[in-house]
Amino acid sequence: MGDAHFMVRTQMVVNDAVFALAQGQDVEDLKKRIENAVDHGGRFESFVVVGNREMSMLFSSRTAVTFSVETVSDDERDSGDADSPFGGFFDE
């Protein structure tokens, strides 16, 4: 039996949608960009999720956003690279 490997996973809930953020995603920068988008009446901001897929979401004053952090088993799909071969229709 091999050694267990773990990683820290940050989840972002936007209204009722849950997004597991990719490793390497700068969460503090994302929070600042969301706050800035709301302060300016709303705009799209991009972020990378597990499976290395880039998402773009409209954030406005009516958007509820929550972040949570947990320790999970390593996920080989989660390199944080949006140009990775993982993701898209072939993601399992």
N, C-alpha and C positions, 0 to 999 in steps of 0.2 A: 504494500500500500504506500503510495507516494505522499509527500508532504502536501498539506493543504495550503493553497495560496489565496490571499484575500486582497481586496482593494476597497477604497472608499468610493461610494456612489452618491452623487448628489441628485436628488429628484426635484423637479420644479413642477408645481401644479398651477395651471393657468385656467381660471374658472373651474371647470370640471375635468379638464384634460391633464393627464399625468405624463411627464417627459423625464426619462432618465438621461441626465446630461452625460456626454462623453468625457472620458478622462482628458485632462488638459484644457477643458473649458474653463476660462477665467470667470468664476462665479461673481466675484466682486465687481469686475468690469461689466458683466451682464446686468447686475443689479443697478449700477449707475446708468447704463444705457436705457434700461426700462424706466427708471425714475425720470431721466431726461426726456424720454418719449412722452411720458404722461404730462410732465411740466409744459411741454410744447403742444399740447392738444392731441397727441397720439401720432404714432408712426410705426412702420414695420421695423423690427429688429431681428437679426439672425442669430442662431445658436446651433450647436452640433449635439446630436443625441446618440445614444448607444446604437451601434450598427453603422456609425460614422455617416449619418445622414444629416444634411444641413436643413434646418427648418427656418422659416421666416414667418413671424407672427405679428399681428397688429396689436400694439399695446396702447390703451387709452385710460382715461380716468374711470372707466367702468370695468376695467380688467382687474380681477383679484389674482394675486400671485403669491405663492408660498414656496419656500425652499426647505428641504429636509436632507439630512446627511445620515448615511448608514454604512456599515461594513458588510460587504457581500463577497461571495466567492469570485475569483478571477473570471472575467468574461473575455474570451479571445476576440470577440467582435468589437471590443472597445479599446481601440488604440488612440482615439481622439482625432484621427486623420480623416477629414471629409473626403479625401481622394482615395481612400482605401478601397480594395476590391470587395469588401463586405458591404452590406446594406442593399437597399433597393428591393427588387422583387425576389431576390434569391436569399434574403435574410431569413434565418430559421429561428 
